[in-house]
Amino acid sequence: MKLQKPKGTQDILPGQSAKWQYVEHVARETFKKYNYDEIRTPMFEHYEVISRSVGDTTDIVTKEMYDFHDKGDRHITLRPEGTAPVVRSYVENKLFAPEVQKPTKMYYIGSMFRYERPQAGRLREFHQVGVECFGSSNPATDVETIAMAYQLFAELGIKDVVLHLNSLGNPSSRAAYRQALIDYLTPMRESLSKDSQRRLDENPLRVLDSKEKEDKVAVENAPSILDYLDEESQAHFDAVRGMLEELDIPYVIDTNMVRGLDYYNHTIFEFITQVEKSDLTICAGGRYDGLVEYFGGPATAGFGFGLGLERLLLILEKQGIELPVEQGLDVYVAVLGADANVAALALTQAVRRQGFKAERDYLGRKIKAQFKSADVFRAKTIITLGGSEVEAGQVAVKNNQTRQEVTVTFDRIKTDFASVLAELGL
């Protein structure tokens, strides 16, 4: 059998990886403006970290987790999402301690794993960027975090992004709404999909999130959770809306949006854009004030979001957005004969130490083949180095576009290559 990558995974090849690096760089720089620091958690966790936090009845736990028992018979799972591991780390490392600056702001970038049907922008190993903010129940934190995502999309040039907003209220509001939804859906139980019939017993709010046609019809006239918000929940939601309007961030209220995980309360949101006439969620998140306490820490407010890098890159491609990815070499050194091998190595290394991108021939090819390589590498300049140049201690440097040449000493190349490029108009 020919060896191939597992289904639902991908190789990110040279050239493609430059786009990934650019998007990750823009994300890091955007988050830094908001005083977020990076956290890196293990790629696998104890099963309970995920199952207890995201909810035993979610599709992630019931259908999608890559879980197994290791050689010590510990129940382990590859992480399917980023929030629960970060909360586990926050509690385990006592980042809630009084001496730690509040609020605590962290972001992560890494692989996640879910066993689901692979499709465009959705893989079994996928990569997620996420942020988590701990210690502030101020609705301004909700809006600041949403604004940070909005700014990231603007920095990347993504168009037609719409913020969808909803509230799940506090636990008492949510419980009242849960019962109202059960009362509404129970008479039409048999018309629901099999999954939603199960969800009606286990987690009825998830029926609102179903993509099945029969479920969408069933929930069209479902009661709105906004009608069940108590005074505290309504005040929080009104404050969030007012602050979004103050920042000129447009939004639409989407009462059927519930998010797929059990730990959310109050504000939840998604950013949605259109790709080929289909709506695609580009980012999603919300508030989760009970999760730190659930992990054994003190009562601590939390707010965050996650976005998939594969989907983000797909949207950039479909919207025709050209990323300013650095390409090409500053110099390519063509090497003529064994006599020039050592000198070529020394010159190339000296140029690199000055911060320039350089490559040379290692294969002893004919000069025409080497010049072709310089064009493939998009080299700005070419140095042709043979035995006579080594003996003279100087060499011609050619602008690969204008064909202008300057003859310079080895010492100048080794100490001030920037001035050589400037002389060539580069």
One Martini backbone bead per residue (centre of mass of N, CA, C, O) as a GRO file, in nm:
protein
  426
    1MET     BB    1   0.095   0.036   0.023
    2LYS     BB    2   0.061   0.357  -0.012
    3LEU     BB    3   0.171   0.626   0.150
    4GLN     BB    4  -0.057   0.828   0.345
    5LYS     BB    5  -0.246   1.050   0.459
    6PRO     BB    6  -0.483   1.101   0.662
    7LYS     BB    7  -0.795   1.147   0.684
    8GLY     BB    8  -0.840   1.495   0.730
    9THR     BB    9  -0.562   1.584   0.626
   10GLN     BB   10  -0.262   1.798   0.580
   11ASP     BB   11  -0.025   1.946   0.372
   12ILE     BB   12   0.192   2.218   0.437
   13LEU     BB   13   0.346   2.373   0.199
   14PRO     BB   14   0.562   2.530   0.045
   15GLY     BB   15   0.409   2.858   0.027
   16GLN     BB   16   0.163   2.804   0.202
   17SER     BB   17   0.303   2.864   0.480
   18ALA     BB   18   0.337   3.170   0.435
   19LYS     BB   19   0.036   3.236   0.478
   20TRP     BB   20   0.013   3.132   0.761
   21GLN     BB   21   0.231   3.314   0.885
   22TYR     BB   22   0.093   3.579   0.822
   23VAL     BB   23  -0.172   3.538   0.977
   24GLU     BB   24  -0.037   3.481   1.249
   25HIS     BB   25   0.108   3.753   1.269
   26VAL     BB   26  -0.142   3.936   1.265
   27ALA     BB   27  -0.266   3.813   1.516
   28ARG     BB   28  -0.039   3.873   1.716
   29GLU     BB   29  -0.034   4.183   1.670
   30THR     BB   30  -0.326   4.234   1.751
   31PHE     BB   31  -0.320   4.110   2.039
   32LYS     BB   32  -0.093   4.292   2.151
   33LYS     BB   33  -0.264   4.557   2.154
   34TYR     BB   34  -0.451   4.399   2.393
   35ASN     BB   35  -0.259   4.237   2.596
   36TYR     BB   36  -0.174   3.954   2.477
   37ASP     BB   37  -0.068   3.626   2.559
   38GLU     BB   38   0.089   3.331   2.513
   39ILE     BB   39  -0.040   2.991   2.501
   40ARG     BB   40   0.074   2.643   2.564
   41THR     BB   41  -0.077   2.341   2.518
   42PRO     BB   42  -0.149   2.037   2.506
   43MET     BB   43  -0.269   1.807   2.261
   44PHE     BB   44  -0.338   1.646   2.525
   45GLU     BB   45  -0.597   1.517   2.743
   46HIS     BB   46  -0.798   1.454   2.973
   47TYR     BB   47  -1.111   1.360   2.913
   48GLU     BB   48  -1.255   1.534   3.140
   49VAL     BB   49  -1.179   1.817   3.044
   50ILE     BB   50  -1.386   1.797   2.804
   51SER     BB   51  -1.651   1.648   2.891
   52ARG     BB   52  -1.724   1.844   3.135
   53SER     BB   53  -1.710   2.125   2.984
   54VAL     BB   54  -1.875   2.086   2.700
   55GLY     BB   55  -2.041   1.826   2.733
   56ASP     BB   56  -2.181   1.508   2.713
   57THR     BB   57  -2.403   1.599   2.469
   58THR     BB   58  -2.215   1.673   2.268
   59ASP     BB   59  -2.080   1.605   1.964
   60ILE     BB   60  -1.790   1.600   2.048
   61VAL     BB   61  -1.827   1.364   2.258
   62THR     BB   62  -2.026   1.157   2.105
   63LYS     BB   63  -1.853   1.171   1.799
   64GLU     BB   64  -1.542   1.342   1.775
   65MET     BB   65  -1.346   1.214   1.959
   66TYR     BB   66  -0.999   1.145   2.023
   67ASP     BB   67  -0.999   0.857   2.213
   68PHE     BB   68  -0.789   0.694   2.471
   69HIS     BB   69  -0.579   0.442   2.605
   70ASP     BB   70  -0.303   0.422   2.758
   71LYS     BB   71  -0.043   0.240   2.905
   72GLY     BB   72  -0.180   0.351   3.193
   73ASP     BB   73  -0.501   0.369   3.153
   74ARG     BB   74  -0.549   0.649   3.043
   75HIS     BB   75  -0.785   0.887   2.959
   76ILE     BB   76  -0.749   1.018   2.634
   77THR     BB   77  -0.740   1.336   2.443
   78LEU     BB   78  -0.762   1.509   2.179
   79ARG     BB   79  -0.795   1.826   2.118
   80PRO     BB   80  -1.106   1.993   2.006
   81GLU     BB   81  -1.038   2.250   2.186
   82GLY     BB   82  -0.916   2.549   2.366
   83THR     BB   83  -1.054   2.638   2.636
   84ALA     BB   84  -1.031   2.405   2.842
   85PRO     BB   85  -0.717   2.393   2.856
   86VAL     BB   86  -0.683   2.687   2.955
   87VAL     BB   87  -0.847   2.658   3.214
   88ARG     BB   88  -0.685   2.432   3.336
   89SER     BB   89  -0.421   2.600   3.348
   90TYR     BB   90  -0.524   2.837   3.516
   91VAL     BB   91  -0.579   2.661   3.766
   92GLU     BB   92  -0.319   2.485   3.802
   93ASN     BB   93  -0.132   2.773   3.795
   94LYS     BB   94  -0.270   3.005   3.954
   95LEU     BB   95  -0.371   3.272   3.777
   96PHE     BB   96  -0.571   3.386   4.019
   97ALA     BB   97  -0.381   3.515   4.184
   98PRO     BB   98  -0.331   3.816   4.334
   99GLU     BB   99  -0.042   3.875   4.182
  100VAL     BB  100  -0.204   3.865   3.929
  101GLN     BB  101  -0.286   4.023   3.660
  102LYS     BB  102  -0.581   4.208   3.594
  103PRO     BB  103  -0.667   4.078   3.349
  104THR     BB  104  -0.633   3.765   3.188
  105LYS     BB  105  -0.449   3.739   2.875
  106MET     BB  106  -0.499   3.494   2.608
  107TYR     BB  107  -0.336   3.304   2.344
  108TYR     BB  108  -0.383   3.066   2.065
  109ILE     BB  109  -0.196   2.827   1.846
  110GLY     BB  110  -0.341   2.524   1.697
  111SER     BB  111  -0.416   2.199   1.714
  112MET     BB  112  -0.708   2.011   1.627
  113PHE     BB  113  -0.954   1.734   1.703
  114ARG     BB  114  -1.197   1.578   1.473
  115TYR     BB  115  -1.447   1.334   1.406
  116GLU     BB  116  -1.531   1.417   1.077
  117ARG     BB  117  -1.652   1.526   0.789
  118PRO     BB  118  -1.481   1.612   0.534
  119GLN     BB  119  -1.432   1.957   0.423
  120ALA     BB  120  -1.440   2.263   0.339
  121GLY     BB  121  -1.264   2.397   0.607
  122ARG     BB  122  -1.288   2.082   0.727
  123LEU     BB  123  -1.105   1.891   0.960
  124ARG     BB  124  -0.955   1.660   1.175
  125GLU     BB  125  -0.713   1.844   1.137
  126PHE     BB  126  -0.699   2.157   1.292
  127HIS     BB  127  -0.669   2.519   1.312
  128GLN     BB  128  -0.646   2.741   1.596
  129VAL     BB  129  -0.762   3.056   1.702
  130GLY     BB  130  -0.741   3.201   2.038
  131VAL     BB  131  -0.919   3.364   2.314
  132GLU     BB  132  -0.865   3.460   2.669
  133CYS     BB  133  -1.057   3.619   2.940
  134PHE     BB  134  -0.982   3.686   3.287
  135GLY     BB  135  -1.173   3.876   3.547
  136SER     BB  136  -1.423   4.001   3.365
  137SER     BB  137  -1.774   4.129   3.375
  138ASN     BB  138  -1.750   4.346   3.182
  139PRO     BB  139  -1.903   4.436   2.889
  140ALA     BB  140  -1.642   4.563   2.766
  141THR     BB  141  -1.501   4.291   2.722
  142ASP     BB  142  -1.682   4.182   2.508
  143VAL     BB  143  -1.637   4.418   2.305
  144GLU     BB  144  -1.329   4.414   2.285
  145THR     BB  145  -1.311   4.123   2.171
  146ILE     BB  146  -1.482   4.170   1.923
  147ALA     BB  147  -1.307   4.406   1.814
  148MET     BB  148  -1.054   4.236   1.769
  149ALA     BB  149  -1.170   4.057   1.548
  150TYR     BB  150  -1.256   4.288   1.360
  151GLN     BB  151  -0.965   4.394   1.321
  152LEU     BB  152  -0.841   4.142   1.197
  153PHE     BB  153  -1.016   4.141   0.939
  154ALA     BB  154  -0.924   4.420   0.845
  155GLU     BB  155  -0.617   4.357   0.824
  156LEU     BB  156  -0.680   4.121   0.601
  157GLY     BB  157  -0.938   4.224   0.408
  158ILE     BB  158  -1.208   4.130   0.491
  159LYS     BB  159  -1.532   4.092   0.363
  160ASP     BB  160  -1.855   4.093   0.465
  161VAL     BB  161  -1.882   4.121   0.781
  162VAL     BB  162  -2.106   3.969   1.026
  163LEU     BB  163  -2.255   4.034   1.331
  164HIS     BB  164  -2.370   3.790   1.558
  165LEU     BB  165  -2.619   3.823   1.824
  166ASN     BB  166  -2.647   3.703   2.171
  167SER     BB  167  -2.828   3.565   2.459
  168LEU     BB  168  -2.820   3.335   2.753
  169GLY     BB  169  -2.774   3.443   3.008
  170ASN     BB  170  -2.833   3.329   3.299
  171PRO     BB  171  -2.912   3.043   3.455
  172SER     BB  172  -3.212   3.122   3.509
  173SER     BB  173  -3.285   3.211   3.223
  174ARG     BB  174  -3.205   2.949   3.083
  175ALA     BB  175  -3.400   2.760   3.234
  176ALA     BB  176  -3.662   2.897   3.142
  177TYR     BB  177  -3.609   2.857   2.838
  178ARG     BB  178  -3.576   2.555   2.827
  179GLN     BB  179  -3.872   2.492   2.906
  180ALA     BB  180  -4.006   2.647   2.673
  181LEU     BB  181  -3.876   2.475   2.448
  182ILE     BB  182  -3.990   2.204   2.530
  183ASP     BB  183  -4.289   2.284   2.508
  184TYR     BB  184  -4.270   2.352   2.200
  185LEU     BB  185  -4.127   2.074   2.080
  186THR     BB  186  -4.279   1.819   2.180
  187PRO     BB  187  -4.529   1.808   1.975
  188MET     BB  188  -4.283   1.785   1.727
  189ARG     BB  189  -4.087   1.545   1.762
  190GLU     BB  190  -4.139   1.354   1.503
  191SER     BB  191  -4.026   1.593   1.300
  192LEU     BB  192  -3.756   1.546   1.392
  193SER     BB  193  -3.459   1.468   1.406
  194LYS     BB  194  -3.280   1.233   1.562
  195ASP     BB  195  -3.082   1.427   1.699
  196SER     BB  196  -3.308   1.624   1.811
  197GLN     BB  197  -3.450   1.420   1.986
  198ARG     BB  198  -3.209   1.385   2.171
  199ARG     BB  199  -3.167   1.687   2.244
  200LEU     BB  200  -3.441   1.732   2.385
  201ASP     BB  201  -3.339   1.563   2.637
  202GLU     BB  202  -3.035   1.687   2.678
  203ASN     BB  203  -3.017   1.970   2.466
  204PRO     BB  204  -3.244   2.182   2.338
  205LEU     BB  205  -3.077   2.425   2.225
  206ARG     BB  206  -2.944   2.258   1.983
  207VAL     BB  207  -3.185   2.264   1.786
  208LEU     BB  208  -3.136   2.560   1.687
  209ASP     BB  209  -2.844   2.459   1.546
  210SER     BB  210  -2.958   2.306   1.327
  211LYS     BB  211  -2.919   2.195   0.969
  212GLU     BB  212  -3.179   2.065   0.940
  213LYS     BB  213  -3.464   2.113   0.771
  214GLU     BB  214  -3.681   2.019   0.983
  215ASP     BB  215  -3.562   2.195   1.215
  216LYS     BB  216  -3.587   2.474   1.090
  217VAL     BB  217  -3.895   2.466   1.076
  218ALA     BB  218  -3.956   2.414   1.381
  219VAL     BB  219  -3.791   2.696   1.485
  220GLU     BB  220  -3.917   2.949   1.353
  221ASN     BB  221  -4.141   2.982   1.618
  222ALA     BB  222  -3.967   3.004   1.844
  223PRO     BB  223  -3.879   3.107   2.123
  224SER     BB  224  -3.714   3.372   2.274
  225ILE     BB  225  -3.460   3.432   2.492
  226LEU     BB  226  -3.510   3.744   2.527
  227ASP     BB  227  -3.792   3.687   2.684
  228TYR     BB  228  -3.608   3.546   2.949
  229LEU     BB  229  -3.470   3.782   3.062
  230ASP     BB  230  -3.348   3.921   3.315
  231GLU     BB  231  -3.240   4.208   3.446
  232GLU     BB  232  -2.938   4.141   3.437
  233SER     BB  233  -2.924   4.028   3.147
  234GLN     BB  234  -3.041   4.276   3.002
  235ALA     BB  235  -2.827   4.480   3.092
  236HIS     BB  236  -2.586   4.342   2.958
  237PHE     BB  237  -2.694   4.342   2.667
  238ASP     BB  238  -2.741   4.647   2.641
  239ALA     BB  239  -2.444   4.728   2.688
  240VAL     BB  240  -2.323   4.584   2.447
  241ARG     BB  241  -2.486   4.727   2.227
  242GLY     BB  242  -2.400   5.018   2.296
  243MET     BB  243  -2.091   4.974   2.251
  244LEU     BB  244  -2.100   4.885   1.958
  245GLU     BB  245  -2.224   5.152   1.860
  246GLU     BB  246  -1.990   5.333   1.960
  247LEU     BB  247  -1.781   5.158   1.759
  248ASP     BB  248  -1.919   5.092   1.483
  249ILE     BB  249  -2.047   4.791   1.518
  250PRO     BB  250  -2.221   4.594   1.341
  251TYR     BB  251  -2.543   4.418   1.395
  252VAL     BB  252  -2.722   4.109   1.460
  253ILE     BB  253  -2.996   3.943   1.573
  254ASP     BB  254  -2.964   3.586   1.689
  255THR     BB  255  -3.182   3.364   1.848
  256ASN     BB  256  -3.065   3.077   1.717
  257MET     BB  257  -2.804   3.129   1.863
  258VAL     BB  258  -2.602   2.899   2.092
  259ARG     BB  259  -2.388   2.722   2.056
  260GLY     BB  260  -2.208   2.404   2.110
  261LEU     BB  261  -2.155   2.478   2.414
  262ASP     BB  262  -2.231   2.464   2.766
  263TYR     BB  263  -2.054   2.722   2.902
  264TYR     BB  264  -2.239   2.945   2.822
  265ASN     BB  265  -2.306   3.304   2.878
  266HIS     BB  266  -2.466   3.545   2.772
  267THR     BB  267  -2.259   3.639   2.548
  268ILE     BB  268  -2.292   3.571   2.197
  269PHE     BB  269  -2.095   3.500   1.888
  270GLU     BB  270  -2.073   3.575   1.527
  271PHE     BB  271  -1.883   3.564   1.232
  272ILE     BB  272  -2.012   3.636   0.902
  273THR     BB  273  -1.971   3.516   0.566
  274GLN     BB  274  -1.953   3.518   0.211
  275VAL     BB  275  -1.933   3.214   0.000
  276GLU     BB  276  -2.075   3.144  -0.273
  277LYS     BB  277  -2.369   3.212  -0.131
  278SER     BB  278  -2.249   3.125   0.151
  279ASP     BB  279  -2.252   3.083   0.481
  280LEU     BB  280  -1.969   3.168   0.701
  281THR     BB  281  -1.809   3.089   0.982
  282ILE     BB  282  -1.518   3.261   1.122
  283CYS     BB  283  -1.629   3.327   1.422
  284ALA     BB  284  -1.647   3.229   1.781
  285GLY     BB  285  -1.825   3.318   2.098
  286GLY     BB  286  -1.797   3.408   2.462
  287ARG     BB  287  -1.938   3.363   2.771
  288TYR     BB  288  -1.777   3.193   3.087
  289ASP     BB  289  -1.831   3.222   3.427
  290GLY     BB  290  -1.824   2.893   3.533
  291LEU     BB  291  -1.559   2.730   3.445
  292VAL     BB  292  -1.341   2.775   3.660
  293GLU     BB  293  -1.507   2.661   3.896
  294TYR     BB  294  -1.549   2.378   3.764
  295PHE     BB  295  -1.216   2.338   3.787
  296GLY     BB  296  -1.156   2.455   4.101
  297GLY     BB  297  -1.184   2.746   4.104
  298PRO     BB  298  -1.263   3.050   4.127
  299ALA     BB  299  -1.477   3.278   4.072
  300THR     BB  300  -1.466   3.346   3.708
  301ALA     BB  301  -1.452   3.537   3.455
  302GLY     BB  302  -1.528   3.481   3.092
  303PHE     BB  303  -1.373   3.543   2.756
  304GLY     BB  304  -1.413   3.433   2.401
  305PHE     BB  305  -1.245   3.294   2.100
  306GLY     BB  306  -1.272   3.119   1.777
  307LEU     BB  307  -1.063   3.025   1.485
  308GLY     BB  308  -1.018   2.897   1.167
  309LEU     BB  309  -0.758   2.880   0.950
  310GLU     BB  310  -0.869   2.733   0.707
  311ARG     BB  311  -1.120   2.914   0.672
  312LEU     BB  312  -0.973   3.183   0.651
  313LEU     BB  313  -0.807   3.106   0.394
  314LEU     BB  314  -1.050   3.044   0.216
  315ILE     BB  315  -1.173   3.328   0.223
  316LEU     BB  316  -0.931   3.479   0.107
  317GLU     BB  317  -0.936   3.327  -0.162
  318LYS     BB  318  -1.240   3.377  -0.249
  319GLN     BB  319  -1.191   3.704  -0.221
  320GLY     BB  320  -0.905   3.774  -0.356
  321ILE     BB  321  -0.676   3.791  -0.135
  322GLU     BB  322  -0.361   3.929  -0.126
  323LEU     BB  323  -0.084   3.833   0.027
  324PRO     BB  324   0.216   3.985   0.165
  325VAL     BB  325   0.430   3.771   0.068
  326GLU     BB  326   0.743   3.680   0.099
  327GLN     BB  327   0.957   3.690  -0.193
  328GLY     BB  328   1.252   3.592  -0.264
  329LEU     BB  329   1.577   3.701  -0.333
  330ASP     BB  330   1.860   3.894  -0.294
  331VAL     BB  331   2.063   3.641  -0.362
  332TYR     BB  332   2.248   3.466  -0.621
  333VAL     BB  333   2.499   3.207  -0.631
  334ALA     BB  334   2.708   3.138  -0.887
  335VAL     BB  335   2.895   2.833  -0.943
  336LEU     BB  336   3.238   2.786  -1.082
  337GLY     BB  337   3.358   2.539  -0.954
  338ALA     BB  338   3.558   2.415  -0.697
  339ASP     BB  339   3.728   2.682  -0.638
  340ALA     BB  340   3.441   2.838  -0.535
  341ASN     BB  341   3.308   2.695  -0.289
  342VAL     BB  342   3.416   2.840  -0.034
  343ALA     BB  343   3.359   3.135  -0.116
  344ALA     BB  344   3.052   3.097  -0.148
  345LEU     BB  345   2.997   3.026   0.143
  346ALA     BB  346   3.108   3.287   0.271
  347LEU     BB  347   2.931   3.494   0.121
  348THR     BB  348   2.652   3.382   0.192
  349GLN     BB  349   2.683   3.401   0.501
  350ALA     BB  350   2.741   3.706   0.519
  351VAL     BB  351   2.470   3.798   0.403
  352ARG     BB  352   2.288   3.659   0.615
  353ARG     BB  353   2.409   3.810   0.867
  354GLN     BB  354   2.280   4.090   0.744
  355GLY     BB  355   1.963   3.988   0.662
  356PHE     BB  356   1.971   3.820   0.403
  357LYS     BB  357   1.851   3.648   0.119
  358ALA     BB  358   2.015   3.334   0.035
  359GLU     BB  359   2.165   3.155  -0.250
  360ARG     BB  360   2.318   2.851  -0.389
  361ASP     BB  361   2.515   2.641  -0.557
  362TYR     BB  362   2.570   2.262  -0.517
  363LEU     BB  363   2.564   2.089  -0.817
  364GLY     BB  364   2.745   2.176  -1.066
  365ARG     BB  365   2.612   2.341  -1.278
  366LYS     BB  366   2.529   2.502  -1.533
  367ILE     BB  367   2.487   2.835  -1.580
  368LYS     BB  368   2.201   2.826  -1.705
  369ALA     BB  369   2.067   2.666  -1.470
  370GLN     BB  370   2.133   2.877  -1.251
  371PHE     BB  371   1.976   3.115  -1.374
  372LYS     BB  372   1.703   2.971  -1.359
  373SER     BB  373   1.698   2.951  -1.053
  374ALA     BB  374   1.702   3.255  -0.999
  375ASP     BB  375   1.422   3.299  -1.129
  376VAL     BB  376   1.257   3.106  -0.953
  377PHE     BB  377   1.358   3.268  -0.683
  378ARG     BB  378   1.354   3.576  -0.739
  379ALA     BB  379   1.618   3.724  -0.783
  380LYS     BB  380   1.762   4.036  -0.761
  381THR     BB  381   2.052   3.902  -0.755
  382ILE     BB  382   2.379   3.820  -0.915
  383ILE     BB  383   2.647   3.594  -0.851
  384THR     BB  384   2.950   3.519  -1.030
  385LEU     BB  385   3.160   3.239  -0.925
  386GLY     BB  386   3.504   3.192  -0.976
  387GLY     BB  387   3.837   3.151  -0.985
  388SER     BB  388   3.907   3.447  -1.077
  389GLU     BB  389   3.749   3.589  -0.848
  390VAL     BB  390   3.903   3.466  -0.616
  391GLU     BB  391   4.182   3.576  -0.696
  392ALA     BB  392   4.085   3.889  -0.700
  393GLY     BB  393   3.852   3.957  -0.473
  394GLN     BB  394   3.621   3.995  -0.696
  395VAL     BB  395   3.279   4.091  -0.810
  396ALA     BB  396   2.986   4.064  -0.988
  397VAL     BB  397   2.679   4.250  -0.950
  398LYS     BB  398   2.344   4.171  -1.060
  399ASN     BB  399   2.062   4.297  -1.185
  400ASN     BB  400   1.792   4.085  -1.273
  401GLN     BB  401   1.627   4.319  -1.431
  402THR     BB  402   1.836   4.549  -1.559
  403ARG     BB  403   2.152   4.436  -1.574
  404GLN     BB  404   2.304   4.578  -1.379
  405GLU     BB  405   2.649   4.645  -1.281
  406VAL     BB  406   2.885   4.564  -1.010
  407THR     BB  407   3.216   4.595  -0.883
  408VAL     BB  408   3.324   4.407  -0.597
  409THR     BB  409   3.437   4.326  -0.304
  410PHE     BB  410   3.429   4.092  -0.069
  411ASP     BB  411   3.435   4.280   0.178
  412ARG     BB  412   3.180   4.441   0.104
  413ILE     BB  413   2.984   4.206   0.104
  414LYS     BB  414   3.052   4.115   0.406
  415THR     BB  415   2.981   4.428   0.536
  416ASP     BB  416   2.795   4.596   0.277
  417PHE     BB  417   2.537   4.495   0.097
  418ALA     BB  418   2.339   4.735   0.101
  419SER     BB  419   2.511   4.926  -0.083
  420VAL     BB  420   2.497   4.747  -0.333
  421LEU     BB  421   2.193   4.756  -0.373
  422ALA     BB  422   2.172   5.064  -0.393
  423GLU     BB  423   2.351   5.087  -0.652
  424LEU     BB  424   2.118   4.900  -0.803
  425GLY     BB  425   1.827   5.010  -0.696
  426LEU     BB  426   1.743   4.819  -0.410
   0.00000   0.00000   0.00000
